[in-house]
């Protein structure tokens, strides 16, 4: 069943606006306030927008490795990003990362601070 929209007359609309303006706790927004609020009302349903500096990818990781990082709780994806960023900052090149992996000295004690 379709509901009908009841349109107010100009007189009824003015009376409602006058009553709302008289109530300090329920004051309607001014046009300027609506302009400032406009951009925040554009976003619809769904996940919030990201920071813009990260890229969403699909990555296949061993289950036990993933479980290890997920055990950190909320923020585990950010933590993985921090770990990978630390490896990158410490190593300067992929060749150096591979060399450190083979030597078993991939990450120095700096990472223990982040944990």
N, C-alpha and C positions, 0 to 999 in steps of 0.2 A: 504494500500500500504506500503510495507516494504522498509525502506530507507537503502541504501547501505553505509557501512562505508568505507570512503576513507582513505587508509593507506598512510602515508607519507614515502618517501624514506629517507634513512639515511642522504643524503645531504640536503633535505628540512628541516628535523628535526633539523639538526645542524644549519642551517641558522636562523630558528625561535628561537632556544635557544640562539644563539649569539645576535640577535636583542633584545630579552627580557633581557638578562644580561646587555646590554648597557643602558637600560632604568632604572634609579634609582627608579622611581615610580612604576614600574611593575616588579620588580626583582622576579624571581621564587624562590620557597623555595628550600633550600639545602636538601640533604638526612638527615642530622642531624635534621633540622627543621621539616621535615616530620615525623621523628621518635618521636619527642616530641609531635607533633600534632596528631599522630595516635590514642591514646586512646580516645581523644575527638571526633573523627570522627566515632567511632564504634556505638554510640547510634543512633538509627533510629527514626522513627516517634513515636508519642504517648506521654503520660504524662512523665514528667521528673522523674527520679529516686528519691525515698525518701531518708531520712537521714539514714535509716537502723536501727534506734533505735525505730521507731514507727511501730505498727502493724495495718494493715487495717482490720476493722471489719464491720459488719452490726449491727446496733443498732436501735431499735424501740423507738422513743421518741414522746411524745404528740405533736401535731401540734403547739399549743400555746407556748409550751416551746421552740420548735425549732425556731418558728418565733421570739421569744424574743432574742435568741442568734444570729440569722441571721440579726436582726436589727442593730447589731454592724457594719455590713458591712464586708469588706474583712478581713480575719483573724479570722472569727467566730469559725472555727473548732479548731484553735490553742488556742483560748480563752477558749473554753470548756475544752480542755486538761489542761490548766493552772488552771481552777477552780477545776477540779477533782484531779489534783496533789496537790493543796493546801489542799483540804479535806483530802487526804491521809497523807500528812506531818503533819497535825494538829492532826489527830486522832489515828494513830499508828495501829488500828485494825478495822475490820468491825463491831465488837460488839460496839466499841466506836462510830463509825459513826451512827449506829442505835440508840444508846442511845441519841446522840446529836440531831438526827432528831426528836426523840420523845419529846425532851425537847425544840425544836425550836431554838437551838443555834448551828447550824451546822458549820457555818463559822464565824470567828471573823473579826475584822475590817481590817485585812491584805488584804483581797480581794478587799476592796474599793479602795486601791491604784492601783491595776491592772486594774480596770475599768477606 
